[in-house]
Amino acid sequence: MLSGALTTNLGPADWGGGIQQYVTTIQAKHIQDLRENLDAARSALQFPQCTYTDNSINALKASYFKKEHIEQIRNCVK
């Protein structure tokens, strides 16, 4: 399980278990975890929440993994 504090005001984030580069298949839950932890960090820093395409786990599961899902997360980090 990966974890790490996103800001000094938040506890460690849970990123799920057993994620290994080049081994783990990216799943809807991984994208949702990134979004939720990013939004919590942005909130702690008093930044506005981000907007995402395919906003729920079910919507993410129903769609193909899209480049825009990662781009939206990357843009929220900037």
mmCIF file of the N, C-alpha and C atoms, coordinates in Angstrom:
data_MODEL
# 
_entry.id   MODEL 
# 
loop_
_atom_site.group_PDB 
_atom_site.id 
_atom_site.type_symbol 
_atom_site.label_atom_id 
_atom_site.label_alt_id 
_atom_site.label_comp_id 
_atom_site.label_asym_id 
_atom_site.label_entity_id 
_atom_site.label_seq_id 
_atom_site.pdbx_PDB_ins_code 
_atom_site.Cartn_x 
_atom_site.Cartn_y 
_atom_site.Cartn_z 
_atom_site.occupancy 
_atom_site.B_iso_or_equiv 
_atom_site.pdbx_formal_charge 
_atom_site.auth_seq_id 
_atom_site.auth_comp_id 
_atom_site.auth_asym_id 
_atom_site.auth_atom_id 
_atom_site.pdbx_PDB_model_num 
ATOM 1   N N  . MET A 1 1  ? 0.832   -1.162 0.000   1.00 0.00 ? 1  MET A N  1 
ATOM 2   C CA . MET A 1 1  ? 0.000   0.000  0.000   1.00 0.00 ? 1  MET A CA 1 
ATOM 3   C C  . MET A 1 1  ? 0.888   1.239  0.000   1.00 0.00 ? 1  MET A C  1 
ATOM 4   N N  . LEU A 1 2  ? 0.607   2.163  -0.873  1.00 0.00 ? 2  LEU A N  1 
ATOM 5   C CA . LEU A 1 2  ? 1.340   3.413  -0.919  1.00 0.00 ? 2  LEU A CA 1 
ATOM 6   C C  . LEU A 1 2  ? 0.620   4.434  -0.062  1.00 0.00 ? 2  LEU A C  1 
ATOM 7   N N  . SER A 1 3  ? 1.348   5.249  0.638   1.00 0.00 ? 3  SER A N  1 
ATOM 8   C CA . SER A 1 3  ? 0.733   6.328  1.397   1.00 0.00 ? 3  SER A CA 1 
ATOM 9   C C  . SER A 1 3  ? 1.734   7.445  1.541   1.00 0.00 ? 3  SER A C  1 
ATOM 10  N N  . GLY A 1 4  ? 1.210   8.615  1.765   1.00 0.00 ? 4  GLY A N  1 
ATOM 11  C CA . GLY A 1 4  ? 2.061   9.764  1.997   1.00 0.00 ? 4  GLY A CA 1 
ATOM 12  C C  . GLY A 1 4  ? 1.198   10.978 2.244   1.00 0.00 ? 4  GLY A C  1 
ATOM 13  N N  . ALA A 1 5  ? 1.647   11.858 3.110   1.00 0.00 ? 5  ALA A N  1 
ATOM 14  C CA . ALA A 1 5  ? 0.871   13.054 3.420   1.00 0.00 ? 5  ALA A CA 1 
ATOM 15  C C  . ALA A 1 5  ? 0.913   14.004 2.232   1.00 0.00 ? 5  ALA A C  1 
ATOM 16  N N  . LEU A 1 6  ? -0.257  14.515 1.863   1.00 0.00 ? 6  LEU A N  1 
ATOM 17  C CA . LEU A 1 6  ? -0.344  15.448 0.753   1.00 0.00 ? 6  LEU A CA 1 
ATOM 18  C C  . LEU A 1 6  ? -0.024  16.865 1.192   1.00 0.00 ? 6  LEU A C  1 
ATOM 19  N N  . THR A 1 7  ? -0.466  17.227 2.372   1.00 0.00 ? 7  THR A N  1 
ATOM 20  C CA . THR A 1 7  ? -0.129  18.523 2.960   1.00 0.00 ? 7  THR A CA 1 
ATOM 21  C C  . THR A 1 7  ? 0.102   18.296 4.442   1.00 0.00 ? 7  THR A C  1 
ATOM 22  N N  . THR A 1 8  ? 0.602   19.297 5.126   1.00 0.00 ? 8  THR A N  1 
ATOM 23  C CA . THR A 1 8  ? 0.852   19.146 6.559   1.00 0.00 ? 8  THR A CA 1 
ATOM 24  C C  . THR A 1 8  ? -0.452  19.050 7.344   1.00 0.00 ? 8  THR A C  1 
ATOM 25  N N  . ASN A 1 9  ? -1.577  19.452 6.761   1.00 0.00 ? 9  ASN A N  1 
ATOM 26  C CA . ASN A 1 9  ? -2.866  19.422 7.455   1.00 0.00 ? 9  ASN A CA 1 
ATOM 27  C C  . ASN A 1 9  ? -3.635  18.131 7.233   1.00 0.00 ? 9  ASN A C  1 
ATOM 28  N N  . LEU A 1 10 ? -3.158  17.252 6.395   1.00 0.00 ? 10 LEU A N  1 
ATOM 29  C CA . LEU A 1 10 ? -3.850  16.005 6.079   1.00 0.00 ? 10 LEU A CA 1 
ATOM 30  C C  . LEU A 1 10 ? -3.000  14.822 6.509   1.00 0.00 ? 10 LEU A C  1 
ATOM 31  N N  . GLY A 1 11 ? -3.673  13.755 6.861   1.00 0.00 ? 11 GLY A N  1 
ATOM 32  C CA . GLY A 1 11 ? -2.970  12.519 7.163   1.00 0.00 ? 11 GLY A CA 1 
ATOM 33  C C  . GLY A 1 11 ? -2.524  11.843 5.882   1.00 0.00 ? 11 GLY A C  1 
ATOM 34  N N  . PRO A 1 12 ? -1.886  10.696 6.006   1.00 0.00 ? 12 PRO A N  1 
ATOM 35  C CA . PRO A 1 12 ? -1.448  9.952  4.814   1.00 0.00 ? 12 PRO A CA 1 
ATOM 36  C C  . PRO A 1 12 ? -2.630  9.563  3.933   1.00 0.00 ? 12 PRO A C  1 
ATOM 37  N N  . ALA A 1 13 ? -2.416  9.613  2.652   1.00 0.00 ? 13 ALA A N  1 
ATOM 38  C CA . ALA A 1 13 ? -3.437  9.216  1.673   1.00 0.00 ? 13 ALA A CA 1 
ATOM 39  C C  . ALA A 1 13 ? -3.279  7.734  1.372   1.00 0.00 ? 13 ALA A C  1 
ATOM 40  N N  . ASP A 1 14 ? -4.391  7.051  1.244   1.00 0.00 ? 14 ASP A N  1 
ATOM 41  C CA . ASP A 1 14 ? -4.392  5.632  0.895   1.00 0.00 ? 14 ASP A CA 1 
ATOM 42  C C  . ASP A 1 14 ? -4.510  5.513  -0.619  1.00 0.00 ? 14 ASP A C  1 
ATOM 43  N N  . TRP A 1 15 ? -3.524  4.925  -1.241  1.00 0.00 ? 15 TRP A N  1 
ATOM 44  C CA . TRP A 1 15 ? -3.508  4.778  -2.695  1.00 0.00 ? 15 TRP A CA 1 
ATOM 45  C C  . TRP A 1 15 ? -3.793  3.360  -3.127  1.00 0.00 ? 15 TRP A C  1 
ATOM 46  N N  . GLY A 1 16 ? -4.286  2.524  -2.245  1.00 0.00 ? 16 GLY A N  1 
ATOM 47  C CA . GLY A 1 16 ? -4.583  1.148  -2.619  1.00 0.00 ? 16 GLY A CA 1 
ATOM 48  C C  . GLY A 1 16 ? -3.355  0.272  -2.424  1.00 0.00 ? 16 GLY A C  1 
ATOM 49  N N  . GLY A 1 17 ? -3.531  -1.007 -2.596  1.00 0.00 ? 17 GLY A N  1 
ATOM 50  C CA . GLY A 1 17 ? -2.440  -1.927 -2.336  1.00 0.00 ? 17 GLY A CA 1 
ATOM 51  C C  . GLY A 1 17 ? -1.755  -2.427 -3.586  1.00 0.00 ? 17 GLY A C  1 
ATOM 52  N N  . GLY A 1 18 ? -0.503  -2.722 -3.456  1.00 0.00 ? 18 GLY A N  1 
ATOM 53  C CA . GLY A 1 18 ? 0.253   -3.431 -4.467  1.00 0.00 ? 18 GLY A CA 1 
ATOM 54  C C  . GLY A 1 18 ? 0.384   -2.775 -5.824  1.00 0.00 ? 18 GLY A C  1 
ATOM 55  N N  . ILE A 1 19 ? 0.466   -1.454 -5.891  1.00 0.00 ? 19 ILE A N  1 
ATOM 56  C CA . ILE A 1 19 ? 0.634   -0.785 -7.180  1.00 0.00 ? 19 ILE A CA 1 
ATOM 57  C C  . ILE A 1 19 ? 2.111   -0.822 -7.546  1.00 0.00 ? 19 ILE A C  1 
ATOM 58  N N  . GLN A 1 20 ? 2.414   -1.432 -8.693  1.00 0.00 ? 20 GLN A N  1 
ATOM 59  C CA . GLN A 1 20 ? 3.795   -1.557 -9.149  1.00 0.00 ? 20 GLN A CA 1 
ATOM 60  C C  . GLN A 1 20 ? 3.894   -1.058 -10.587 1.00 0.00 ? 20 GLN A C  1 
ATOM 61  N N  . GLN A 1 21 ? 4.886   -0.214 -10.829 1.00 0.00 ? 21 GLN A N  1 
ATOM 62  C CA . GLN A 1 21 ? 5.104   0.315  -12.166 1.00 0.00 ? 21 GLN A CA 1 
ATOM 63  C C  . GLN A 1 21 ? 5.337   -0.816 -13.161 1.00 0.00 ? 21 GLN A C  1 
ATOM 64  N N  . TYR A 1 22 ? 4.701   -0.723 -14.311 1.00 0.00 ? 22 TYR A N  1 
ATOM 65  C CA . TYR A 1 22 ? 4.788   -1.679 -15.417 1.00 0.00 ? 22 TYR A CA 1 
ATOM 66  C C  . TYR A 1 22 ? 4.137   -3.026 -15.115 1.00 0.00 ? 22 TYR A C  1 
ATOM 67  N N  . VAL A 1 23 ? 3.524   -3.172 -13.944 1.00 0.00 ? 23 VAL A N  1 
ATOM 68  C CA . VAL A 1 23 ? 2.891   -4.436 -13.574 1.00 0.00 ? 23 VAL A CA 1 
ATOM 69  C C  . VAL A 1 23 ? 1.393   -4.241 -13.349 1.00 0.00 ? 23 VAL A C  1 
ATOM 70  N N  . THR A 1 24 ? 1.039   -3.221 -12.587 1.00 0.00 ? 24 THR A N  1 
ATOM 71  C CA . THR A 1 24 ? -0.350  -2.996 -12.204 1.00 0.00 ? 24 THR A CA 1 
ATOM 72  C C  . THR A 1 24 ? -1.137  -2.404 -13.367 1.00 0.00 ? 24 THR A C  1 
ATOM 73  N N  . THR A 1 25 ? -2.303  -2.977 -13.636 1.00 0.00 ? 25 THR A N  1 
ATOM 74  C CA . THR A 1 25 ? -3.222  -2.423 -14.626 1.00 0.00 ? 25 THR A CA 1 
ATOM 75  C C  . THR A 1 25 ? -4.001  -1.290 -13.970 1.00 0.00 ? 25 THR A C  1 
ATOM 76  N N  . ILE A 1 26 ? -4.015  -0.131 -14.611 1.00 0.00 ? 26 ILE A N  1 
ATOM 77  C CA . ILE A 1 26 ? -4.740  1.015  -14.066 1.00 0.00 ? 26 ILE A CA 1 
ATOM 78  C C  . ILE A 1 26 ? -6.230  0.712  -14.105 1.00 0.00 ? 26 ILE A C  1 
ATOM 79  N N  . GLN A 1 27 ? -6.887  0.971  -12.983 1.00 0.00 ? 27 GLN A N  1 
ATOM 80  C CA . GLN A 1 27 ? -8.315  0.722  -12.860 1.00 0.00 ? 27 GLN A CA 1 
ATOM 81  C C  . GLN A 1 27 ? -9.035  2.018  -12.510 1.00 0.00 ? 27 GLN A C  1 
ATOM 82  N N  . ALA A 1 28 ? -10.343 1.997  -12.668 1.00 0.00 ? 28 ALA A N  1 
ATOM 83  C CA . ALA A 1 28 ? -11.163 3.172  -12.353 1.00 0.00 ? 28 ALA A CA 1 
ATOM 84  C C  . ALA A 1 28 ? -10.922 3.636  -10.915 1.00 0.00 ? 28 ALA A C  1 
ATOM 85  N N  . LYS A 1 29 ? -10.764 2.694  -9.999  1.00 0.00 ? 29 LYS A N  1 
ATOM 86  C CA . LYS A 1 29 ? -10.542 3.038  -8.590  1.00 0.00 ? 29 LYS A CA 1 
ATOM 87  C C  . LYS A 1 29 ? -9.250  3.829  -8.403  1.00 0.00 ? 29 LYS A C  1 
ATOM 88  N N  . HIS A 1 30 ? -8.226  3.535  -9.174  1.00 0.00 ? 30 HIS A N  1 
ATOM 89  C CA . HIS A 1 30 ? -6.972  4.278  -9.072  1.00 0.00 ? 30 HIS A CA 1 
ATOM 90  C C  . HIS A 1 30 ? -7.173  5.740  -9.477  1.00 0.00 ? 30 HIS A C  1 
ATOM 91  N N  . ILE A 1 31 ? -7.899  5.962  -10.576 1.00 0.00 ? 31 ILE A N  1 
ATOM 92  C CA . ILE A 1 31 ? -8.169  7.330  -11.031 1.00 0.00 ? 31 ILE A CA 1 
ATOM 93  C C  . ILE A 1 31 ? -9.007  8.063  -9.993  1.00 0.00 ? 31 ILE A C  1 
ATOM 94  N N  . GLN A 1 32 ? -10.023 7.383  -9.459  1.00 0.00 ? 32 GLN A N  1 
ATOM 95  C CA . GLN A 1 32 ? -10.881 8.001  -8.442  1.00 0.00 ? 32 GLN A CA 1 
ATOM 96  C C  . GLN A 1 32 ? -10.090 8.324  -7.186  1.00 0.00 ? 32 GLN A C  1 
ATOM 97  N N  . ASP A 1 33 ? -9.185  7.444  -6.763  1.00 0.00 ? 33 ASP A N  1 
ATOM 98  C CA . ASP A 1 33 ? -8.335  7.713  -5.592  1.00 0.00 ? 33 ASP A CA 1 
ATOM 99  C C  . ASP A 1 33 ? -7.474  8.950  -5.821  1.00 0.00 ? 33 ASP A C  1 
ATOM 100 N N  . LEU A 1 34 ? -6.883  9.066  -6.992  1.00 0.00 ? 34 LEU A N  1 
ATOM 101 C CA . LEU A 1 34 ? -6.082  10.249 -7.310  1.00 0.00 ? 34 LEU A CA 1 
ATOM 102 C C  . LEU A 1 34 ? -6.919  11.514 -7.211  1.00 0.00 ? 34 LEU A C  1 
ATOM 103 N N  . ARG A 1 35 ? -8.112  11.472 -7.799  1.00 0.00 ? 35 ARG A N  1 
ATOM 104 C CA . ARG A 1 35 ? -9.003  12.637 -7.778  1.00 0.00 ? 35 ARG A CA 1 
ATOM 105 C C  . ARG A 1 35 ? -9.390  13.016 -6.352  1.00 0.00 ? 35 ARG A C  1 
ATOM 106 N N  . GLU A 1 36 ? -9.809  12.041 -5.569  1.00 0.00 ? 36 GLU A N  1 
ATOM 107 C CA . GLU A 1 36 ? -10.264 12.324 -4.207  1.00 0.00 ? 36 GLU A CA 1 
ATOM 108 C C  . GLU A 1 36 ? -9.142  12.874 -3.342  1.00 0.00 ? 36 GLU A C  1 
ATOM 109 N N  . ASN A 1 37 ? -7.960  12.303 -3.443  1.00 0.00 ? 37 ASN A N  1 
ATOM 110 C CA . ASN A 1 37 ? -6.829  12.787 -2.651  1.00 0.00 ? 37 ASN A CA 1 
ATOM 111 C C  . ASN A 1 37 ? -6.351  14.155 -3.124  1.00 0.00 ? 37 ASN A C  1 
ATOM 112 N N  . LEU A 1 38 ? -6.376  14.388 -4.415  1.00 0.00 ? 38 LEU A N  1 
ATOM 113 C CA . LEU A 1 38 ? -6.010  15.697 -4.948  1.00 0.00 ? 38 LEU A CA 1 
ATOM 114 C C  . LEU A 1 38 ? -7.011  16.751 -4.492  1.00 0.00 ? 38 LEU A C  1 
ATOM 115 N N  . ASP A 1 39 ? -8.288  16.432 -4.557  1.00 0.00 ? 39 ASP A N  1 
ATOM 116 C CA . ASP A 1 39 ? -9.309  17.387 -4.122  1.00 0.00 ? 39 ASP A CA 1 
ATOM 117 C C  . ASP A 1 39 ? -9.193  17.693 -2.631  1.00 0.00 ? 39 ASP A C  1 
ATOM 118 N N  . ALA A 1 40 ? -8.877  16.690 -1.816  1.00 0.00 ? 40 ALA A N  1 
ATOM 119 C CA . ALA A 1 40 ? -8.688  16.922 -0.381  1.00 0.00 ? 40 ALA A CA 1 
ATOM 120 C C  . ALA A 1 40 ? -7.506  17.859 -0.137  1.00 0.00 ? 40 ALA A C  1 
ATOM 121 N N  . ALA A 1 41 ? -6.428  17.667 -0.865  1.00 0.00 ? 41 ALA A N  1 
ATOM 122 C CA . ALA A 1 41 ? -5.253  18.530 -0.720  1.00 0.00 ? 41 ALA A CA 1 
ATOM 123 C C  . ALA A 1 41 ? -5.569  19.949 -1.186  1.00 0.00 ? 41 ALA A C  1 
ATOM 124 N N  . ARG A 1 42 ? -6.273  20.071 -2.307  1.00 0.00 ? 42 ARG A N  1 
ATOM 125 C CA . ARG A 1 42 ? -6.641  21.403 -2.805  1.00 0.00 ? 42 ARG A CA 1 
ATOM 126 C C  . ARG A 1 42 ? -7.544  22.116 -1.808  1.00 0.00 ? 42 ARG A C  1 
ATOM 127 N N  . SER A 1 43 ? -8.462  21.384 -1.206  1.00 0.00 ? 43 SER A N  1 
ATOM 128 C CA . SER A 1 43 ? -9.361  21.972 -0.214  1.00 0.00 ? 43 SER A CA 1 
ATOM 129 C C  . SER A 1 43 ? -8.579  22.457 1.000   1.00 0.00 ? 43 SER A C  1 
ATOM 130 N N  . ALA A 1 44 ? -7.628  21.658 1.466   1.00 0.00 ? 44 ALA A N  1 
ATOM 131 C CA . ALA A 1 44 ? -6.805  22.046 2.612   1.00 0.00 ? 44 ALA A CA 1 
ATOM 132 C C  . ALA A 1 44 ? -5.991  23.300 2.311   1.00 0.00 ? 44 ALA A C  1 
ATOM 133 N N  . LEU A 1 45 ? -5.648  23.486 1.052   1.00 0.00 ? 45 LEU A N  1 
ATOM 134 C CA . LEU A 1 45 ? -4.883  24.661 0.629   1.00 0.00 ? 45 LEU A CA 1 
ATOM 135 C C  . LEU A 1 45 ? -5.790  25.816 0.204   1.00 0.00 ? 45 LEU A C  1 
ATOM 136 N N  . GLN A 1 46 ? -7.100  25.622 0.375   1.00 0.00 ? 46 GLN A N  1 
ATOM 137 C CA . GLN A 1 46 ? -8.121  26.602 0.017   1.00 0.00 ? 46 GLN A CA 1 
ATOM 138 C C  . GLN A 1 46 ? -8.138  26.910 -1.479  1.00 0.00 ? 46 GLN A C  1 
ATOM 139 N N  . PHE A 1 47 ? -7.853  25.894 -2.293  1.00 0.00 ? 47 PHE A N  1 
ATOM 140 C CA . PHE A 1 47 ? -7.982  26.008 -3.742  1.00 0.00 ? 47 PHE A CA 1 
ATOM 141 C C  . PHE A 1 47 ? -9.338  25.442 -4.137  1.00 0.00 ? 47 PHE A C  1 
ATOM 142 N N  . PRO A 1 48 ? -9.893  25.895 -5.264  1.00 0.00 ? 48 PRO A N  1 
ATOM 143 C CA . PRO A 1 48 ? -11.186 25.357 -5.701  1.00 0.00 ? 48 PRO A CA 1 
ATOM 144 C C  . PRO A 1 48 ? -11.066 23.895 -6.136  1.00 0.00 ? 48 PRO A C  1 
ATOM 145 N N  . GLN A 1 49 ? -12.171 23.182 -6.047  1.00 0.00 ? 49 GLN A N  1 
ATOM 146 C CA . GLN A 1 49 ? -12.211 21.801 -6.506  1.00 0.00 ? 49 GLN A CA 1 
ATOM 147 C C  . GLN A 1 49 ? -12.051 21.754 -8.024  1.00 0.00 ? 49 GLN A C  1 
ATOM 148 N N  . CYS A 1 50 ? -11.548 20.662 -8.519  1.00 0.00 ? 50 CYS A N  1 
ATOM 149 C CA . CYS A 1 50 ? -11.376 20.459 -9.953  1.00 0.00 ? 50 CYS A CA 1 
ATOM 150 C C  . CYS A 1 50 ? -12.657 19.858 -10.526 1.00 0.00 ? 50 CYS A C  1 
ATOM 151 N N  . THR A 1 51 ? -12.799 19.972 -11.817 1.00 0.00 ? 51 THR A N  1 
ATOM 152 C CA . THR A 1 51 ? -13.914 19.323 -12.498 1.00 0.00 ? 51 THR A CA 1 
ATOM 153 C C  . THR A 1 51 ? -13.342 18.197 -13.342 1.00 0.00 ? 51 THR A C  1 
ATOM 154 N N  . TYR A 1 52 ? -14.084 17.098 -13.397 1.00 0.00 ? 52 TYR A N  1 
ATOM 155 C CA . TYR A 1 52 ? -13.606 15.910 -14.086 1.00 0.00 ? 52 TYR A CA 1 
ATOM 156 C C  . TYR A 1 52 ? -14.669 15.362 -15.035 1.00 0.00 ? 52 TYR A C  1 
ATOM 157 N N  . THR A 1 53 ? -14.204 14.745 -16.104 1.00 0.00 ? 53 THR A N  1 
ATOM 158 C CA . THR A 1 53 ? -15.056 13.983 -16.997 1.00 0.00 ? 53 THR A CA 1 
ATOM 159 C C  . THR A 1 53 ? -15.263 12.615 -16.373 1.00 0.00 ? 53 THR A C  1 
ATOM 160 N N  . ASP A 1 54 ? -16.426 12.019 -16.570 1.00 0.00 ? 54 ASP A N  1 
ATOM 161 C CA . ASP A 1 54 ? -16.718 10.698 -16.018 1.00 0.00 ? 54 ASP A CA 1 
ATOM 162 C C  . ASP A 1 54 ? -16.522 10.726 -14.500 1.00 0.00 ? 54 ASP A C  1 
ATOM 163 N N  . ASN A 1 55 ? -17.420 11.413 -13.817 1.00 0.00 ? 55 ASN A N  1 
ATOM 164 C CA . ASN A 1 55 ? -17.246 11.768 -12.409 1.00 0.00 ? 55 ASN A CA 1 
ATOM 165 C C  . ASN A 1 55 ? -17.405 10.665 -11.388 1.00 0.00 ? 55 ASN A C  1 
ATOM 166 N N  . SER A 1 56 ? -17.905 9.520  -11.734 1.00 0.00 ? 56 SER A N  1 
ATOM 167 C CA . SER A 1 56 ? -18.109 8.472  -10.736 1.00 0.00 ? 56 SER A CA 1 
ATOM 168 C C  . SER A 1 56 ? -17.321 7.224  -11.114 1.00 0.00 ? 56 SER A C  1 
ATOM 169 N N  . ILE A 1 57 ? -17.189 6.331  -10.159 1.00 0.00 ? 57 ILE A N  1 
ATOM 170 C CA . ILE A 1 57 ? -16.530 5.049  -10.433 1.00 0.00 ? 57 ILE A CA 1 
ATOM 171 C C  . ILE A 1 57 ? -17.262 4.327  -11.565 1.00 0.00 ? 57 ILE A C  1 
ATOM 172 N N  . ASN A 1 58 ? -18.593 4.319  -11.508 1.00 0.00 ? 58 ASN A N  1 
ATOM 173 C CA . ASN A 1 58 ? -19.359 3.636  -12.557 1.00 0.00 ? 58 ASN A CA 1 
ATOM 174 C C  . ASN A 1 58 ? -19.127 4.258  -13.921 1.00 0.00 ? 58 ASN A C  1 
ATOM 175 N N  . ALA A 1 59 ? -19.066 5.588  -13.988 1.00 0.00 ? 59 ALA A N  1 
ATOM 176 C CA . ALA A 1 59 ? -18.803 6.258  -15.262 1.00 0.00 ? 59 ALA A CA 1 
ATOM 177 C C  . ALA A 1 59 ? -17.399 5.953  -15.749 1.00 0.00 ? 59 ALA A C  1 
ATOM 178 N N  . LEU A 1 60 ? -16.438 5.925  -14.827 1.00 0.00 ? 60 LEU A N  1 
ATOM 179 C CA . LEU A 1 60 ? -15.062 5.595  -15.206 1.00 0.00 ? 60 LEU A CA 1 
ATOM 180 C C  . LEU A 1 60 ? -14.973 4.154  -15.714 1.00 0.00 ? 60 LEU A C  1 
ATOM 181 N N  . LYS A 1 61 ? -15.677 3.251  -15.042 1.00 0.00 ? 61 LYS A N  1 
ATOM 182 C CA . LYS A 1 61 ? -15.656 1.851  -15.465 1.00 0.00 ? 61 LYS A CA 1 
ATOM 183 C C  . LYS A 1 61 ? -16.306 1.678  -16.835 1.00 0.00 ? 61 LYS A C  1 
ATOM 184 N N  . ALA A 1 62 ? -17.335 2.482  -17.113 1.00 0.00 ? 62 ALA A N  1 
ATOM 185 C CA . ALA A 1 62 ? -18.067 2.359  -18.377 1.00 0.00 ? 62 ALA A CA 1 
ATOM 186 C C  . ALA A 1 62 ? -17.294 2.952  -19.546 1.00 0.00 ? 62 ALA A C  1 
ATOM 187 N N  . SER A 1 63 ? -16.381 3.885  -19.259 1.00 0.00 ? 63 SER A N  1 
ATOM 188 C CA . SER A 1 63 ? -15.634 4.523  -20.339 1.00 0.00 ? 63 SER A CA 1 
ATOM 189 C C  . SER A 1 63 ? -14.286 3.830  -20.505 1.00 0.00 ? 63 SER A C  1 
ATOM 190 N N  . TYR A 1 64 ? -13.711 4.013  -21.653 1.00 0.00 ? 64 TYR A N  1 
ATOM 191 C CA . TYR A 1 64 ? -12.336 3.564  -21.821 1.00 0.00 ? 64 TYR A CA 1 
ATOM 192 C C  . TYR A 1 64 ? -11.446 4.509  -21.036 1.00 0.00 ? 64 TYR A C  1 
ATOM 193 N N  . PHE A 1 65 ? -10.294 4.029  -20.618 1.00 0.00 ? 65 PHE A N  1 
ATOM 194 C CA . PHE A 1 65 ? -9.320  4.881  -19.964 1.00 0.00 ? 65 PHE A CA 1 
ATOM 195 C C  . PHE A 1 65 ? -8.914  5.937  -20.975 1.00 0.00 ? 65 PHE A C  1 
ATOM 196 N N  . LYS A 1 66 ? -9.080  7.196  -20.624 1.00 0.00 ? 66 LYS A N  1 
ATOM 197 C CA . LYS A 1 66 ? -8.870  8.292  -21.567 1.00 0.00 ? 66 LYS A CA 1 
ATOM 198 C C  . LYS A 1 66 ? -7.686  9.169  -21.163 1.00 0.00 ? 66 LYS A C  1 
ATOM 199 N N  . LYS A 1 67 ? -7.043  9.698  -22.166 1.00 0.00 ? 67 LYS A N  1 
ATOM 200 C CA . LYS A 1 67 ? -5.955  10.639 -21.945 1.00 0.00 ? 67 LYS A CA 1 
ATOM 201 C C  . LYS A 1 67 ? -6.453  11.842 -21.141 1.00 0.00 ? 67 LYS A C  1 
ATOM 202 N N  . GLU A 1 68 ? -7.694  12.276 -21.382 1.00 0.00 ? 68 GLU A N  1 
ATOM 203 C CA . GLU A 1 68 ? -8.222  13.442 -20.677 1.00 0.00 ? 68 GLU A CA 1 
ATOM 204 C C  . GLU A 1 68 ? -8.348  13.208 -19.174 1.00 0.00 ? 68 GLU A C  1 
ATOM 205 N N  . HIS A 1 69 ? -8.541  11.956 -18.743 1.00 0.00 ? 69 HIS A N  1 
ATOM 206 C CA . HIS A 1 69 ? -8.609  11.678 -17.305 1.00 0.00 ? 69 HIS A CA 1 
ATOM 207 C C  . HIS A 1 69 ? -7.291  12.065 -16.635 1.00 0.00 ? 69 HIS A C  1 
ATOM 208 N N  . ILE A 1 70 ? -6.188  11.701 -17.241 1.00 0.00 ? 70 ILE A N  1 
ATOM 209 C CA . ILE A 1 70 ? -4.868  12.034 -16.685 1.00 0.00 ? 70 ILE A CA 1 
ATOM 210 C C  . ILE A 1 70 ? -4.568  13.519 -16.861 1.00 0.00 ? 70 ILE A C  1 
ATOM 211 N N  . GLU A 1 71 ? -4.915  14.087 -18.003 1.00 0.00 ? 71 GLU A N  1 
ATOM 212 C CA . GLU A 1 71 ? -4.666  15.517 -18.230 1.00 0.00 ? 71 GLU A CA 1 
ATOM 213 C C  . GLU A 1 71 ? -5.407  16.370 -17.208 1.00 0.00 ? 71 GLU A C  1 
ATOM 214 N N  . GLN A 1 72 ? -6.631  15.994 -16.865 1.00 0.00 ? 72 GLN A N  1 
ATOM 215 C CA . GLN A 1 72 ? -7.389  16.760 -15.870 1.00 0.00 ? 72 GLN A CA 1 
ATOM 216 C C  . GLN A 1 72 ? -6.689  16.717 -14.522 1.00 0.00 ? 72 GLN A C  1 
ATOM 217 N N  . ILE A 1 73 ? -6.202  15.576 -14.132 1.00 0.00 ? 73 ILE A N  1 
ATOM 218 C CA . ILE A 1 73 ? -5.476  15.467 -12.862 1.00 0.00 ? 73 ILE A CA 1 
ATOM 219 C C  . ILE A 1 73 ? -4.197  16.304 -12.922 1.00 0.00 ? 73 ILE A C  1 
ATOM 220 N N  . ARG A 1 74 ? -3.464  16.193 -14.015 1.00 0.00 ? 74 ARG A N  1 
ATOM 221 C CA . ARG A 1 74 ? -2.211  16.947 -14.159 1.00 0.00 ? 74 ARG A CA 1 
ATOM 222 C C  . ARG A 1 74 ? -2.474  18.453 -14.092 1.00 0.00 ? 74 ARG A C  1 
ATOM 223 N N  . ASN A 1 75 ? -3.542  18.918 -14.747 1.00 0.00 ? 75 ASN A N  1 
ATOM 224 C CA . ASN A 1 75 ? -3.862  20.333 -14.737 1.00 0.00 ? 75 ASN A CA 1 
ATOM 225 C C  . ASN A 1 75 ? -4.235  20.833 -13.343 1.00 0.00 ? 75 ASN A C  1 
ATOM 226 N N  . CYS A 1 76 ? -4.848  19.981 -12.548 1.00 0.00 ? 76 CYS A N  1 
ATOM 227 C CA . CYS A 1 76 ? -5.225  20.369 -11.184 1.00 0.00 ? 76 CYS A CA 1 
ATOM 228 C C  . CYS A 1 76 ? -4.015  20.466 -10.262 1.00 0.00 ? 76 CYS A C  1 
ATOM 229 N N  . VAL A 1 77 ? -2.935  19.809 -10.605 1.00 0.00 ? 77 VAL A N  1 
ATOM 230 C CA . VAL A 1 77 ? -1.721  19.842 -9.785  1.00 0.00 ? 77 VAL A CA 1 
ATOM 231 C C  . VAL A 1 77 ? -0.924  21.118 -10.065 1.00 0.00 ? 77 VAL A C  1 
ATOM 232 N N  . LYS A 1 78 ? -1.066  21.646 -11.242 1.00 0.00 ? 78 LYS A N  1 
ATOM 233 C CA . LYS A 1 78 ? -0.286  22.829 -11.636 1.00 0.00 ? 78 LYS A CA 1 
ATOM 234 C C  . LYS A 1 78 ? -0.648  24.056 -10.835 1.00 0.00 ? 78 LYS A C  1 
# 
